[in-house]
Amino acid sequence: MRVNVCMFVWNHFTNDARVLRACSALSEAGYAVDLIAIHDFKNEDLLKQEFFSENFNVYRVNGKLPKAIAYPLGMIGRVKSLIRSNVLLLILFLITSWMGILLFPVFAITLLCIGLILSIHKVRVIFLRSYIFLQMVRRGLRKSYDIYHANDLNTLPQGVICSKLKLSKNSRKYLIYDSHEVQTSRTGYTSGFHGRLEKFLVQFIDRMINENHTRAAHTKELYGLYPAVVHNYPFVSKPEAVPMVNLYEILGIPREEPILLYQGGVQIGRGLDKVIEAVPLFKRGVVVMIGDGRIKDELVEKVARMGLEERVKFVPKVPVSELIRYTPNGYLGFQVLNNVCFNHYSASSNKLFEYMMSGVPVIASSFPEIQKVVETEKVGICVDSHSPESIAAGVNYLLDYPTVRDEMRMNCFAARERYNWDREKFALLGVYEDWRTEVGSEIS
């Protein structure tokens, strides 16, 4: 029996290694997977329909508002800017509204509607997200699917609607909620709305997936259910067998200086500011940060203020497929998340395992999931990620004892045979086997 899977993801699906791994594992196991993502109109080479294999297709919905909606919103935005910049226009608007109420009720209603739109915060974003949402739902209902798989909270409503809307006696749809993050406590999610939304929507799911047992236990406390655990491990890779990009030559770093590497998003809460503050305390080495993000300009300015341009280098974001050619340059790698939310505190962090694949020992946060791997496998040193002094102590220890560092490097190569997607994918397939037990027998 052919099992059709509809998976949702709220991104362009150009750099999402986790979702790619899941879709690949399912398609290889015989599931027919359609992934619904968002098209990036700025990328002319990105296809709206992409066929990865016989069992794995990607459909990207429009990521740009139709002109019929975008143009009026643009005009409203310009009017809003004029009103903000000219008090006389605002007064004229109020007088005209009052006259409309007295003389022209229809005109008045129109003006009041415009006023309401002007009061909505980021109205264009609201319209765009609603448009994308509706397209995803429409696409998800276009075909008869057996299983819906929602990646993160921003696609769970789509999954709920599609799995329940066409419910009939003999066509039960299975809904899997794959929560990559802790929605109730993560950077930028401070209103409490996301937690309330998740609490409501989990009533409609059949299975939930979390990244590790710390997060699964947290979900159990919140909602009374213990999710399946599918770790975010990378594919097995052997970077030492691939031609390496020479960062020493590209960045003009002297050969005698070890590269102290960070790769990933340059975002708040990653401890990167603490790493820069620790640089003057490092006995040797040049910090290389590979990636882009919101605070990159801020960090570049910080490096300039501290006069560290020769000791801290920045490299733009590198495609996931190419990253393994860069990572082996590192003498060590930084994974120093700060405890700014439970999402960070409970993270397993794919970055840790990427370093491991390349034989790069880590300077890591002393958080439960990260520390458990680092200390069990002896692949790095755990530090207080909020303390530049503690970070520097860890770095200097590996600089002072290169034989210890080399032992950790070999431990990385041994550990990568255990912490990889080739083994972990069976945990995901187990979740799908539950569908066969609970639902498949009813319709086979």
C-alpha positions as CSV (number, residue, x, y, z in Angstrom):
1,M,0.0,0.0,0.0
2,R,1.4,3.4,-1.0
3,V,1.4,5.8,1.9
4,N,1.2,9.5,1.0
5,V,2.8,12.0,3.3
6,C,2.3,15.8,3.2
7,M,5.0,17.7,5.1
8,F,5.0,21.5,5.8
9,V,7.9,23.7,6.5
10,W,7.9,27.5,6.9
11,N,11.0,28.4,4.9
12,H,12.3,28.2,1.3
13,F,13.8,24.8,1.9
14,T,17.2,25.7,0.5
15,N,19.3,25.2,3.6
16,D,17.2,23.1,6.0
17,A,19.3,20.0,6.6
18,R,17.0,18.6,9.3
19,V,13.9,18.5,7.1
20,L,15.9,17.2,4.1
21,R,17.1,14.3,6.3
22,A,13.6,13.5,7.4
23,C,12.1,13.6,3.9
24,S,15.0,11.5,2.5
25,A,14.7,8.8,5.1
26,L,10.9,8.5,4.6
27,S,11.2,8.4,0.8
28,E,13.9,5.8,1.0
29,A,11.6,3.7,3.2
30,G,8.9,3.8,0.5
31,Y,6.7,6.7,1.7
32,A,5.6,9.1,-1.0
33,V,6.5,12.6,0.4
34,D,5.3,15.9,-0.8
35,L,7.0,18.8,1.1
36,I,5.2,22.2,1.0
37,A,7.6,25.1,1.4
38,I,7.7,28.8,0.5
39,H,9.1,30.2,-2.8
40,D,11.7,32.9,-2.6
41,F,10.8,35.4,-5.4
42,K,14.2,37.0,-5.0
43,N,15.9,33.8,-6.0
44,E,15.4,33.4,-9.8
45,D,17.0,30.0,-9.8
46,L,14.7,28.5,-7.2
47,L,12.0,26.2,-8.6
48,K,8.4,26.2,-7.5
49,Q,8.3,22.5,-8.1
50,E,11.4,20.4,-7.4
51,F,11.6,16.6,-7.7
52,F,14.3,15.1,-5.6
53,S,13.4,11.5,-6.2
54,E,10.6,9.2,-7.3
55,N,9.1,9.5,-3.8
56,F,10.1,13.0,-2.7
57,N,8.7,16.2,-4.3
58,V,8.9,19.8,-3.1
59,Y,6.1,22.3,-3.9
60,R,6.8,25.9,-3.0
61,V,3.8,28.3,-2.6
62,N,4.1,31.9,-3.6
63,G,6.2,34.0,-1.1
64,K,5.1,37.3,-2.6
65,L,1.7,39.0,-2.4
66,P,-0.3,39.3,-5.7
67,K,-0.2,42.8,-7.2
68,A,-3.9,43.2,-6.5
69,I,-3.1,43.1,-2.8
70,A,0.5,44.3,-2.7
71,Y,-0.1,47.6,-4.6
72,P,-2.9,48.9,-2.3
73,L,-0.9,47.9,0.7
74,G,2.1,49.8,-0.7
75,M,-0.1,52.9,-1.3
76,I,-1.4,52.6,2.3
77,G,2.1,52.3,3.6
78,R,3.1,55.5,1.7
79,V,0.1,57.3,3.1
80,K,1.0,56.2,6.6
81,S,4.5,57.6,6.1
82,L,3.1,60.9,4.9
83,I,0.8,61.1,7.9
84,R,3.6,60.4,10.3
85,S,5.8,63.0,8.7
86,N,3.2,65.8,8.4
87,V,0.9,66.7,11.2
88,L,-1.2,68.9,8.8
89,L,-2.1,65.8,6.8
90,L,-3.2,64.1,10.0
91,I,-5.4,67.0,10.9
92,L,-6.8,67.0,7.4
93,F,-7.6,63.3,7.7
94,L,-9.5,63.8,11.0
95,I,-11.5,66.8,9.6
96,T,-12.4,64.9,6.5
97,S,-13.5,61.9,8.5
98,W,-15.8,64.1,10.6
99,M,-17.3,65.7,7.5
100,G,-17.8,62.2,6.1
101,I,-19.7,61.1,9.1
102,L,-22.1,64.1,8.7
103,L,-22.4,64.3,5.0
104,F,-21.3,61.0,3.3
105,P,-21.7,57.9,5.5
106,V,-20.3,55.5,2.8
107,F,-17.2,57.7,2.4
108,A,-16.9,57.8,6.1
109,I,-16.9,54.1,6.4
110,T,-14.2,53.8,3.8
111,L,-12.1,56.3,5.7
112,L,-12.6,54.5,8.9
113,C,-11.5,51.2,7.3
114,I,-8.4,52.9,6.0
115,G,-7.7,54.3,9.5
116,L,-8.1,50.8,10.9
117,I,-5.6,49.4,8.4
118,L,-3.2,52.2,9.3
119,S,-3.4,51.2,13.0
120,I,-2.4,47.6,12.3
121,H,1.2,46.9,13.1
122,K,3.1,45.5,10.2
123,V,0.0,45.0,8.1
124,R,1.9,43.9,5.1
125,V,3.5,41.1,7.0
126,I,0.1,40.0,8.3
127,F,-1.4,39.9,4.8
128,L,1.7,38.0,3.4
129,R,1.7,35.4,6.2
130,S,-2.0,34.8,5.8
131,Y,-1.6,34.5,2.1
132,I,1.1,31.9,2.5
133,F,-0.9,30.1,5.1
134,L,-4.0,29.8,2.9
135,Q,-1.9,28.6,-0.1
136,M,-0.3,25.8,2.1
137,V,-3.7,24.7,3.3
138,R,-5.0,24.6,-0.3
139,R,-2.0,22.7,-1.5
140,G,-2.3,20.3,1.4
141,L,-6.0,19.5,0.6
142,R,-5.3,19.1,-3.2
143,K,-4.3,15.4,-2.8
144,S,-5.4,12.5,-0.7
145,Y,-2.7,12.2,2.0
146,D,-2.6,9.6,4.8
147,I,-0.2,11.4,7.0
148,Y,0.4,15.1,7.6
149,H,3.7,16.2,9.2
150,A,4.1,19.8,10.6
151,N,7.6,21.1,11.2
152,D,7.4,23.5,14.1
153,L,4.5,25.6,15.4
154,N,4.3,27.9,12.4
155,T,3.0,25.0,10.3
156,L,0.9,23.1,12.9
157,P,-2.3,25.0,12.1
158,Q,-2.0,24.0,8.5
159,G,-1.6,20.4,9.6
160,V,-4.6,20.5,11.9
161,I,-6.9,22.0,9.2
162,C,-5.8,19.6,6.5
163,S,-5.9,16.5,8.7
164,K,-9.3,17.3,10.2
165,L,-11.2,19.1,7.5
166,K,-11.8,16.2,5.2
167,L,-12.5,13.7,7.9
168,S,-14.9,10.9,7.1
169,K,-15.7,7.5,8.6
170,N,-13.1,5.6,6.6
171,S,-10.5,8.3,6.0
172,R,-8.8,9.2,9.2
173,K,-5.7,11.4,8.7
174,Y,-2.7,11.1,11.0
175,L,-1.0,14.2,12.2
176,I,2.6,14.4,13.4
177,Y,3.9,17.5,15.1
178,D,7.7,17.8,14.8
179,S,8.7,20.6,17.2
180,H,12.3,21.6,16.5
181,E,12.2,24.3,19.2
182,V,10.7,24.9,22.6
183,Q,7.8,27.2,21.5
184,T,7.0,28.3,25.1
185,S,10.5,29.7,25.8
186,R,12.7,30.7,22.9
187,T,14.4,33.9,21.7
188,G,11.8,36.4,20.3
189,Y,8.8,34.4,21.7
190,T,7.9,36.5,24.8
191,S,4.2,37.3,24.5
192,G,2.9,33.9,25.7
193,F,0.7,33.6,22.6
194,H,2.8,30.8,21.0
195,G,2.5,28.7,24.2
196,R,-1.2,29.2,24.3
197,L,-1.5,28.4,20.6
198,E,0.5,25.2,21.0
199,K,-1.4,24.1,24.0
200,F,-4.6,24.4,22.1
201,L,-3.4,22.7,18.9
202,V,-1.7,19.7,20.5
203,Q,-5.2,18.4,21.3
204,F,-5.6,17.5,17.6
205,I,-2.3,15.8,17.0
206,D,-1.6,12.0,16.9
207,R,2.1,12.0,17.7
208,M,4.7,14.7,18.7
209,I,8.4,14.7,18.1
210,N,11.0,16.5,20.2
211,E,14.8,16.7,19.7
212,N,15.9,15.2,23.0
213,H,14.7,13.9,26.3
214,T,15.2,17.1,28.2
215,R,12.7,18.8,25.9
216,A,10.4,15.7,25.9
217,A,10.2,15.9,29.7
218,H,9.4,19.6,29.5
219,T,6.6,18.8,27.1
220,K,5.3,16.1,29.5
221,E,5.1,18.7,32.2
222,L,3.2,21.2,30.0
223,Y,0.8,18.9,28.2
224,G,0.8,15.5,29.8
225,L,2.3,13.7,26.8
226,Y,5.8,12.5,26.3
227,P,6.9,13.0,22.6
228,A,9.0,10.6,20.6
229,V,12.6,11.6,20.6
230,V,14.4,12.0,17.2
231,H,17.8,13.7,17.7
232,N,19.0,16.2,15.1
233,Y,22.1,14.3,14.1
234,P,23.8,15.0,10.7
235,F,24.4,12.5,8.0
236,V,27.6,10.5,8.3
237,S,30.3,12.5,6.5
238,K,34.1,12.1,6.1
239,P,35.4,15.6,5.6
240,E,39.0,14.4,5.8
241,A,38.3,12.7,2.4
242,V,37.1,15.9,0.8
243,P,39.3,18.7,-0.6
244,M,39.4,21.4,2.1
245,V,38.9,25.1,1.6
246,N,42.1,26.7,2.9
247,L,41.0,29.4,5.3
248,Y,44.6,30.3,6.2
249,E,45.2,31.4,2.6
250,I,41.8,33.1,2.1
251,L,42.0,35.1,5.3
252,G,45.7,35.6,5.4
253,I,46.2,33.9,8.8
254,P,49.8,32.9,9.7
255,R,50.2,29.1,9.7
256,E,51.4,29.0,13.3
257,E,48.2,30.5,14.6
258,P,45.4,27.9,15.3
259,I,42.0,28.7,13.9
260,L,39.4,28.9,16.7
261,L,36.2,28.3,14.7
262,Y,32.5,29.2,15.0
263,Q,30.0,28.2,12.3
264,G,26.3,28.9,12.3
265,G,23.9,31.8,12.7
266,V,25.3,35.0,14.1
267,Q,22.4,35.7,16.4
268,I,21.7,36.9,19.9
269,G,22.2,34.3,22.7
270,R,24.9,32.3,20.9
271,G,27.6,33.6,23.2
272,L,29.5,35.2,20.3
273,D,29.9,38.5,22.1
274,K,31.5,36.6,25.0
275,V,33.9,34.9,22.7
276,I,35.1,38.2,21.3
277,E,35.5,39.6,24.9
278,A,37.6,36.5,25.7
279,V,39.9,36.9,22.7
280,P,42.5,39.2,24.5
281,L,42.8,36.3,27.1
282,F,43.6,33.7,24.5
283,K,47.3,32.8,24.4
284,R,47.2,32.2,20.7
285,G,44.9,31.8,17.8
286,V,42.6,33.6,15.4
287,V,38.8,33.4,15.8
288,V,37.0,32.7,12.5
289,M,33.2,33.1,12.5
290,I,31.4,31.5,9.5
291,G,27.8,32.7,9.0
292,D,25.5,35.6,8.9
293,G,22.7,37.0,11.1
294,R,21.1,39.9,12.8
295,I,24.0,40.8,15.1
296,K,26.9,40.4,12.7
297,D,27.3,44.1,12.1
298,E,27.2,44.7,15.8
299,L,30.0,42.1,16.4
300,V,32.1,43.5,13.5
301,E,31.9,47.0,15.2
302,K,32.7,45.4,18.6
303,V,35.9,43.8,17.1
304,A,36.9,47.2,15.6
305,R,36.4,49.0,18.9
306,M,38.5,46.4,20.7
307,G,41.2,46.6,18.0
308,L,41.0,42.8,17.3
309,E,40.7,42.9,13.5
310,E,43.8,40.7,13.2
311,R,42.5,38.1,15.7
312,V,38.8,37.9,14.7
313,K,37.8,37.2,11.1
314,F,34.3,36.9,9.6
315,V,33.3,34.7,6.7
316,P,29.9,34.9,5.0
317,K,27.3,32.1,5.3
318,V,28.3,28.9,3.5
319,P,25.8,26.3,2.1
320,V,25.4,23.3,4.3
321,S,26.7,21.0,1.5
322,E,29.9,23.0,1.4
323,L,30.4,23.5,5.1
324,I,32.3,20.2,5.6
325,R,35.1,21.7,3.4
326,Y,35.5,24.6,5.9
327,T,35.1,23.0,9.3
328,P,38.3,20.9,9.4
329,N,40.3,24.1,9.5
330,G,39.4,24.5,13.1
331,Y,41.8,23.6,15.9
332,L,38.7,23.8,18.1
333,G,35.1,24.9,17.6
334,F,32.8,27.1,19.8
335,Q,29.3,26.0,20.9
336,V,28.7,28.5,23.6
337,L,24.9,29.1,23.7
338,N,23.8,31.4,26.5
339,N,21.0,30.4,28.9
340,V,18.6,33.1,27.7
341,C,15.7,30.7,27.4
342,F,14.8,27.1,27.9
343,N,15.1,26.5,24.2
344,H,18.9,27.3,24.4
345,Y,19.3,25.5,27.7
346,S,17.8,22.3,26.5
347,A,19.4,22.2,23.0
348,S,21.4,19.3,21.7
349,S,22.7,21.5,19.0
350,N,23.4,20.2,15.5
351,K,26.6,22.3,15.5
352,L,28.1,20.1,18.1
353,F,27.7,17.1,15.9
354,E,29.0,19.0,12.8
355,Y,32.2,19.7,14.6
356,M,32.3,16.1,15.7
357,M,32.0,14.9,12.1
358,S,35.1,16.9,11.2
359,G,37.2,15.9,14.2
360,V,37.1,19.3,15.8
361,P,37.0,19.3,19.6
362,V,34.5,21.8,21.2
363,I,34.4,24.5,23.8
364,A,30.8,24.0,24.8
365,S,28.1,25.3,27.2
366,S,27.5,23.3,30.4
367,F,23.9,22.5,29.5
368,P,22.5,19.1,30.1
369,E,22.2,17.6,26.6
370,I,25.4,19.2,25.3
371,Q,27.4,18.4,28.4
372,K,26.3,14.8,28.4
373,V,27.7,14.2,24.9
374,V,30.9,16.2,25.4
375,E,31.9,14.6,28.7
376,T,30.7,11.1,27.9
377,E,32.6,11.0,24.5
378,K,35.5,13.2,25.7
379,V,35.3,15.4,22.6
380,G,35.8,18.9,24.3
381,I,35.6,21.0,27.3
382,C,32.4,22.4,29.0
383,V,32.6,26.0,30.2
384,D,30.5,28.8,31.7
385,S,29.3,30.3,28.4
386,H,28.4,33.6,30.1
387,S,32.0,34.1,31.3
388,P,34.7,35.3,28.9
389,E,37.2,34.1,31.5
390,S,35.8,30.6,31.6
391,I,35.8,30.4,27.8
392,A,39.4,31.6,27.7
393,A,40.4,29.0,30.3
394,G,39.0,26.2,28.1
395,V,40.6,27.5,25.0
396,N,44.0,28.0,26.6
397,Y,43.9,24.5,28.1
398,L,43.6,22.9,24.6
399,L,46.3,25.3,23.3
400,D,48.6,24.3,26.2
401,Y,48.0,20.6,25.8
402,P,47.9,19.7,22.1
403,T,48.2,16.0,22.9
404,V,44.9,16.2,24.8
405,R,43.4,18.1,21.9
406,D,44.6,15.4,19.5
407,E,43.0,12.6,21.7
408,M,39.8,14.5,21.6
409,R,40.0,14.8,17.8
410,M,40.3,11.0,17.6
411,N,37.4,10.6,20.0
412,C,35.3,12.8,17.6
413,F,35.9,10.4,14.8
414,A,34.9,7.4,17.0
415,A,31.8,9.2,18.3
416,R,30.5,10.2,14.8
417,E,29.8,6.5,14.2
418,R,27.2,6.7,16.9
419,Y,25.8,10.2,16.6
420,N,24.6,10.3,13.0
421,W,21.4,10.3,11.0
422,D,22.1,6.9,9.4
423,R,21.3,5.4,12.8
424,E,18.9,8.0,14.2
425,K,16.5,7.9,11.2
426,F,15.1,4.6,12.5
427,A,13.6,6.6,15.4
428,L,11.7,8.7,12.9
429,L,10.6,5.6,10.9
430,G,9.3,4.1,14.2
431,V,6.9,7.1,14.6
432,Y,5.6,6.3,11.1
433,E,5.3,2.7,12.0
434,D,2.9,3.7,14.8
435,W,0.6,5.0,12.0
436,R,0.5,1.6,10.5
437,T,-0.5,0.1,13.9
438,E,-3.0,2.8,14.9
439,V,-4.6,3.8,11.5
440,G,-3.1,1.8,8.6
441,S,-4.8,-1.4,9.6
442,E,-8.2,0.4,9.5
443,I,-7.9,1.4,5.9
444,S,-5.7,-1.3,4.4
